[in-house]
């Protein structure tokens, strides 16, 4: 089995490789190819990947290249984890929206739109080259904004599934709080990528969420950085990304007063790359846990194994709605539990979504449709329309200013700007 990782020079990659090593009985990787145009990062990451597999007695072969076509040739699956513009572009996404009183963040709001505009054309080009080399290969997208990027891939007819680590993160945290194995925890996880709620937490078919909130609500709220009273009133556990919606103005003030997450990550990456260059290092360092993407490897291994072998448990994925949430268009991409096999994803039935949540989901879905239109076709008016439709913008004056700022800060990445 051959896997290719696009964006293989990422400091995330040792987390993924460690998962391949530990979970070899789930997914037997024979060849792993890391591909990235940043060759100065590829070499230390690639050598560490080899040492991680060797240290755990894994027989798989690791290679790396900046030649995308060679990397994906014959690959059974291609994992996408790229960042167009790197941390420098992310730094901009997280700062210029603040000047207009809006959240600066890389996946939602104006910053998320900027990232989508840069990313969608690049991902579609990669996917087309994958299809030419191996039309049967699966594409697993971990590239943000996952919902919009996955929708672009599926609209273009690619064999693709979107993946996020939010659901598996909640599963692991809840399991630890409840003192059970993660596999015993089943989530009623529903919504869009980075806009989801856990409406039930089942163990053996019994919903234990009310008791979980009663006993551990303070800890869960602190982890989400939301008020405990909000969780009690909602009766659900929202994704921590909902803080950008529920606590928007407080978050804007907070972000104005501290260094950007991009700056923190950039410094962390410099340290990690220096560590990766140490020939004695043969495991993922503890610092990597602070980089983000917790449990990414477990989720990626499980999903890829199911797609390639047709076996595996129900998994939370990003996939076409196709009636799963009846109030959304069929071509919207939702994030829900699904059975996954060699034919693709099969979302499980979802009980009706409460109006409090459905309204926001419908609103953001409309924005994502317009964002994809802007990413595919370009044009200032399309960018403006997407921003005006976004619930975190929604005003003409803000949308005008944000459109100008977005185009200014991304002109080197947008051919039409």
LINWO-V419034 format. One record per helix or strand. SS is the DSSP state (H for helix, E for strand). FROM is the first residue (numbers start at 0). TO is the last residue. If there is no record, write none. Layout:
ss;from;to
SS;FROM;TO
SS;FROM;TO
This chain:
ss;from;to
E;1;5
H;12;21
E;30;34
H;38;54
E;60;64
H;67;71
E;76;79
H;85;92
H;95;99
H;108;132
E;137;140
H;145;154
E;159;161
H;165;177
H;181;183
E;184;191
E;194;202
E;205;206
H;208;223
H;227;233
E;236;237
H;239;245
H;247;255
H;260;275
H;285;290
H;295;308
E;314;319
E;332;340
E;343;346
H;354;376
H;379;388
H;395;408
